[in-house]
Amino acid sequence: MGSAFTQVLANIYMLEWEQDLIAYQASKNEIYGRYIDDIFMTTNESIDEMKNILDRANDKDVKIKINYQIGKSVDFLDITIHNEDGRLRTCLYHKPSAEPYILPYSSDHPRHISRNIPYAALLRAARICSDVNDFHTECIRIDMSLLLNEYPPSFIRKQFYHFFHCNKAMNVLTELNANSYRHLHQKSLYQPTRREKQLTVVLKDAVLSPAVLKTKVWDKSIMYPRYQFDASNSKTLSVQFYKWWKNDYKNEKASLRTVKIRLVANTNETVESYLIHKKPPKEILTRMENDRHNRGFVVKLVASVCNFHFISFVYCQHLFDK
């Protein structure tokens, strides 16, 4: 995307450009939504009428060229949306060229990462699929993807059971109960993500919520020793370490007998970390800038204007029965 501000500027530009479409959809009591350069709309107007409206929007700004798709089924981001007699049905969209690749089970990563992959995939499917049969199809796809990446069948069954047990939807797993799945879908749909939880904490008013500014208290009764993860000896290492700790530090005479231990595995270096060198921290760059000024150098900043030719437009029509 180029500059870090490119997406922000594009959103500002699009917000101004789309006001006529927003007003039109509001006057017709229809749906309008946009994510960066993809737009979703519903309408009860004729196809010719909507084409005229979109053609006028296309002529509004020479820098923005839109491509639209009209039909009773459309792919929007990672969702396929169907219009079934005025009712929207959603399911996951998979690109035809996409490979069923996930992190292989044999990869040298801590085991909790492998456990998180099936849970996250099932949670995503439960959020997006509005019909229990579409969810079942997605479960089969997840199962096959895990098997193709060398996940043991017993491991897969255990993680599937864990997901449905935690979400109190076991009869969805055993008998595809539609009512239970509807509850699971609604619960998953409105469950905040980790990113949303972080933003909620950041956006809290520090005056009304002074706990936001409080420093987290260090719990001296728990230690988190770290070690470099190695799949070949991770299980034996943890067992041996706890054995040593119990024998040497947790006896009655030891000063650390009340301290709890939780081993934390450090993941190994990736190819990305070896090949990509990130920009130095801001503090170092600022210090370098000050050094230049002290030596009498003059820095000239040249601003560039961003053209938004990359913005496209995706449109969907649902011909609801009046």
C-alpha positions as CSV (number, residue, x, y, z in Angstrom):
1,M,0.0,0.0,0.0
2,G,3.0,2.3,0.1
3,S,2.9,5.0,2.8
4,A,1.4,4.2,6.2
5,F,-1.2,6.9,5.6
6,T,-2.3,5.6,2.2
7,Q,-5.2,3.5,3.6
8,V,-6.3,6.3,5.9
9,L,-6.3,8.9,3.1
10,A,-8.2,6.4,0.8
11,N,-10.9,6.0,3.5
12,I,-11.2,9.7,3.8
13,Y,-11.5,10.1,0.1
14,M,-14.0,7.3,-0.2
15,L,-16.1,8.7,2.7
16,E,-16.6,12.0,0.7
17,W,-17.2,10.1,-2.6
18,E,-19.9,7.7,-1.2
19,Q,-22.2,10.3,0.4
20,D,-24.7,10.3,-2.5
21,L,-24.9,6.5,-2.4
22,I,-25.4,6.4,1.4
23,A,-28.2,9.0,1.2
24,Y,-29.9,7.1,-1.6
25,Q,-29.7,3.8,0.3
26,A,-31.0,5.5,3.4
27,S,-34.0,6.9,1.5
28,K,-34.9,3.5,0.3
29,N,-34.3,1.8,3.7
30,E,-31.7,-0.5,2.2
31,I,-28.3,-1.8,3.4
32,Y,-25.0,0.0,2.6
33,G,-21.6,-1.1,3.8
34,R,-18.0,-0.5,2.8
35,Y,-14.7,-2.0,3.8
36,I,-11.8,0.0,2.3
37,D,-12.6,-0.4,-1.5
38,D,-15.3,-3.1,-1.4
39,I,-18.9,-2.0,-1.1
40,F,-22.0,-4.1,-0.4
41,M,-25.6,-2.9,-1.2
42,T,-29.1,-4.3,-1.3
43,T,-32.0,-3.0,-3.4
44,N,-35.5,-3.6,-4.5
45,E,-35.1,-1.4,-7.6
46,S,-34.8,-2.8,-11.1
47,I,-31.5,-3.7,-12.5
48,D,-31.6,-1.0,-15.2
49,E,-32.3,1.6,-12.5
50,M,-29.4,0.5,-10.4
51,K,-27.1,0.5,-13.4
52,N,-28.0,4.1,-14.1
53,I,-27.3,5.1,-10.4
54,L,-23.9,3.3,-10.4
55,D,-22.9,4.7,-13.8
56,R,-23.6,8.2,-12.5
57,A,-21.4,7.4,-9.4
58,N,-18.7,6.1,-11.8
59,D,-18.7,9.4,-13.7
60,K,-18.5,11.4,-10.4
61,D,-14.7,11.3,-10.1
62,V,-12.2,10.3,-12.9
63,K,-9.8,9.0,-10.2
64,I,-12.3,6.3,-9.1
65,K,-13.4,3.6,-11.6
66,I,-15.9,1.1,-10.2
67,N,-16.7,-2.5,-11.2
68,Y,-20.0,-3.8,-10.0
69,Q,-21.7,-7.2,-9.8
70,I,-25.4,-7.6,-9.6
71,G,-27.2,-10.8,-8.6
72,K,-28.9,-12.9,-6.0
73,S,-25.5,-14.3,-4.9
74,V,-22.3,-12.4,-4.5
75,D,-18.8,-12.8,-2.9
76,F,-17.9,-10.0,-0.5
77,L,-14.5,-10.2,1.2
78,D,-14.4,-13.7,2.7
79,I,-18.2,-14.2,2.7
80,T,-20.6,-15.5,0.1
81,I,-24.0,-13.9,0.5
82,H,-27.2,-15.4,-1.0
83,N,-30.7,-13.9,-1.3
84,E,-33.2,-16.7,-0.5
85,D,-36.7,-15.1,-0.9
86,G,-35.7,-12.0,0.9
87,R,-33.6,-13.7,3.6
88,L,-29.8,-13.3,3.5
89,R,-27.8,-16.5,4.0
90,T,-24.1,-16.2,4.5
91,C,-21.3,-18.8,4.2
92,L,-17.5,-18.8,3.9
93,Y,-16.0,-17.9,0.5
94,H,-12.9,-19.8,-0.6
95,K,-10.9,-18.7,-3.6
96,P,-10.7,-21.4,-6.3
97,S,-6.9,-21.1,-6.3
98,A,-6.5,-21.3,-2.5
99,E,-4.6,-24.3,-1.2
100,P,-5.7,-26.1,2.0
101,Y,-2.5,-25.1,3.7
102,I,-2.1,-24.4,7.4
103,L,0.8,-24.7,9.8
104,P,1.9,-28.4,9.6
105,Y,1.7,-30.4,12.7
106,S,5.3,-31.4,12.4
107,S,6.4,-27.7,12.4
108,D,8.7,-26.7,15.3
109,H,6.2,-24.7,17.2
110,P,4.8,-25.0,20.7
111,R,1.9,-27.3,20.8
112,H,-0.6,-24.7,22.0
113,I,-0.3,-23.1,18.6
114,S,-1.4,-26.3,16.9
115,R,-4.4,-26.5,19.3
116,N,-5.5,-22.9,18.6
117,I,-5.7,-23.5,14.8
118,P,-8.7,-25.9,14.8
119,Y,-10.5,-23.8,17.4
120,A,-10.0,-20.5,15.5
121,A,-11.1,-22.1,12.2
122,L,-14.3,-23.5,13.8
123,L,-15.0,-20.1,15.5
124,R,-14.6,-18.3,12.2
125,A,-17.0,-20.8,10.5
126,A,-19.6,-20.4,13.3
127,R,-19.5,-16.6,13.0
128,I,-19.9,-16.5,9.2
129,C,-22.1,-19.5,8.3
130,S,-25.7,-18.6,9.1
131,D,-27.0,-22.1,8.2
132,V,-26.1,-25.3,10.1
133,N,-25.6,-27.3,6.8
134,D,-23.1,-24.7,5.5
135,F,-21.3,-24.9,8.9
136,H,-21.2,-28.7,8.6
137,T,-19.6,-28.4,5.1
138,E,-17.0,-26.1,6.5
139,C,-16.3,-28.5,9.4
140,I,-15.5,-31.2,6.8
141,R,-13.2,-28.8,5.0
142,I,-11.4,-27.9,8.2
143,D,-11.1,-31.6,9.1
144,M,-9.6,-32.4,5.6
145,S,-7.2,-29.5,5.8
146,L,-5.9,-30.6,9.2
147,L,-5.4,-34.2,7.9
148,L,-3.6,-33.0,4.8
149,N,-1.2,-31.1,7.1
150,E,-0.4,-34.2,9.1
151,Y,-2.6,-33.5,12.2
152,P,-3.4,-36.9,13.9
153,P,-7.1,-37.9,13.8
154,S,-7.2,-38.3,17.6
155,F,-5.8,-34.7,18.0
156,I,-8.5,-33.4,15.6
157,R,-11.3,-35.2,17.3
158,K,-10.1,-33.9,20.7
159,Q,-10.0,-30.3,19.5
160,F,-13.4,-30.5,17.8
161,Y,-14.9,-31.8,21.0
162,H,-13.1,-29.0,23.0
163,F,-14.7,-26.3,20.8
164,F,-18.3,-27.6,21.0
165,H,-17.9,-28.4,24.7
166,C,-16.6,-24.9,25.6
167,N,-19.5,-23.3,23.6
168,K,-22.1,-25.7,25.0
169,A,-23.2,-26.9,21.6
170,M,-22.4,-30.7,21.7
171,N,-25.7,-31.6,20.0
172,V,-24.5,-29.6,17.0
173,L,-21.5,-31.9,16.8
174,T,-23.5,-35.1,17.3
175,E,-26.8,-34.4,15.5
176,L,-26.5,-31.0,13.7
177,N,-29.3,-29.5,15.8
178,A,-30.4,-26.3,14.0
179,N,-31.7,-24.5,17.1
180,S,-28.5,-25.1,19.0
181,Y,-26.5,-23.9,16.0
182,R,-28.5,-20.8,15.8
183,H,-27.6,-20.0,19.4
184,L,-23.9,-20.8,18.7
185,H,-23.9,-18.6,15.6
186,Q,-25.4,-15.6,17.4
187,K,-23.1,-16.1,20.4
188,S,-20.0,-16.3,18.1
189,L,-21.1,-13.4,15.9
190,Y,-21.3,-10.9,18.8
191,Q,-18.3,-12.2,20.7
192,P,-15.6,-9.5,20.6
193,T,-12.3,-10.4,19.1
194,R,-8.9,-9.9,20.9
195,R,-8.3,-6.8,18.8
196,E,-11.7,-5.3,19.7
197,K,-11.1,-6.0,23.4
198,Q,-7.7,-4.2,23.1
199,L,-9.4,-1.2,21.4
200,T,-12.0,-1.1,24.1
201,V,-9.4,-0.7,26.8
202,V,-7.5,1.9,24.8
203,L,-10.6,4.0,24.2
204,K,-11.7,4.1,27.8
205,D,-11.7,7.5,29.4
206,A,-8.8,7.6,31.9
207,V,-10.8,9.9,34.2
208,L,-13.9,7.7,34.3
209,S,-11.8,4.5,34.3
210,P,-8.6,5.2,36.2
211,A,-7.7,1.5,36.3
212,V,-6.6,1.9,32.7
213,L,-3.5,3.9,33.8
214,K,-2.6,1.5,36.7
215,T,0.5,-0.5,36.3
216,K,0.0,-4.2,36.5
217,V,1.1,-5.5,39.9
218,W,3.9,-8.1,39.6
219,D,2.9,-11.3,41.3
220,K,6.0,-12.5,43.1
221,S,4.4,-15.9,43.8
222,I,4.7,-17.0,40.1
223,M,7.8,-17.3,38.0
224,Y,7.8,-17.6,34.2
225,P,11.1,-19.1,33.1
226,R,11.6,-19.1,29.3
227,Y,13.2,-21.7,27.1
228,Q,13.9,-22.2,23.4
229,F,11.2,-24.5,22.1
230,D,12.4,-27.8,20.5
231,A,9.7,-30.3,19.4
232,S,12.1,-33.2,19.9
233,N,12.5,-32.7,23.7
234,S,9.7,-30.3,24.8
235,K,7.7,-32.9,26.7
236,T,10.7,-34.5,28.4
237,L,12.2,-31.1,29.2
238,S,9.1,-29.9,31.0
239,V,8.7,-33.1,33.0
240,Q,12.4,-33.1,34.0
241,F,12.4,-29.4,34.9
242,Y,9.4,-29.7,37.2
243,K,11.0,-32.8,38.8
244,W,14.2,-30.8,39.5
245,W,12.2,-27.9,40.8
246,K,10.3,-30.1,43.2
247,N,13.4,-31.8,44.5
248,D,15.7,-28.8,44.8
249,Y,13.6,-25.7,45.4
250,K,10.2,-26.8,46.7
251,N,11.3,-28.7,49.8
252,E,10.5,-27.3,53.3
253,K,13.9,-25.6,53.8
254,A,14.0,-23.8,50.4
255,S,13.1,-20.1,50.3
256,L,11.2,-20.6,47.0
257,R,8.9,-23.4,48.2
258,T,5.8,-21.1,47.8
259,V,6.7,-20.0,44.3
260,K,4.7,-21.4,41.4
261,I,6.5,-22.2,38.1
262,R,5.0,-21.8,34.6
263,L,7.3,-22.7,31.8
264,V,7.0,-20.4,28.7
265,A,8.3,-21.5,25.3
266,N,10.1,-19.1,23.0
267,T,9.3,-19.8,19.4
268,N,12.2,-20.3,17.0
269,E,13.4,-17.8,14.4
270,T,11.5,-17.7,11.2
271,V,12.8,-17.2,7.6
272,E,11.1,-13.8,7.7
273,S,13.1,-12.7,10.8
274,Y,16.3,-13.7,9.0
275,L,15.6,-12.0,5.7
276,I,13.6,-8.9,6.8
277,H,15.3,-6.1,8.8
278,K,12.8,-3.7,10.2
279,K,13.3,0.1,10.5
280,P,15.1,1.0,13.8
281,P,13.0,2.3,16.7
282,K,11.7,5.9,16.7
283,E,14.1,6.8,19.5
284,I,17.2,5.8,17.5
285,L,15.9,7.7,14.4
286,T,15.2,10.8,16.4
287,R,18.7,10.7,17.9
288,M,20.2,10.4,14.4
289,E,18.1,13.3,13.2
290,N,19.3,15.5,16.1
291,D,22.9,14.5,15.4
292,R,22.5,15.7,11.8
293,H,21.2,19.1,12.9
294,N,24.0,19.4,15.3
295,R,26.5,18.9,12.5
296,G,24.8,21.6,10.4
297,F,23.0,19.4,7.9
298,V,19.7,20.7,6.4
299,V,16.9,18.2,5.8
300,K,14.3,19.0,3.2
301,L,11.0,17.2,3.2
302,V,9.1,16.8,-0.1
303,A,5.4,15.9,0.1
304,S,3.9,13.7,-2.6
305,V,0.2,13.5,-3.6
306,C,-1.5,10.1,-3.5
307,N,-3.6,9.1,-6.5
308,F,-6.4,6.7,-5.7
309,H,-6.5,4.8,-8.9
310,F,-6.3,1.5,-7.0
311,I,-9.8,1.9,-5.5
312,S,-12.3,-0.5,-7.0
313,F,-16.0,-1.1,-6.3
314,V,-17.9,-4.3,-5.7
315,Y,-21.7,-4.1,-5.7
316,C,-24.3,-6.7,-4.8
317,Q,-28.1,-6.5,-5.4
318,H,-30.7,-8.6,-3.6
319,L,-34.1,-8.4,-5.3
320,F,-36.3,-8.8,-2.2
321,D,-40.0,-9.7,-2.7
322,K,-42.1,-6.7,-1.7
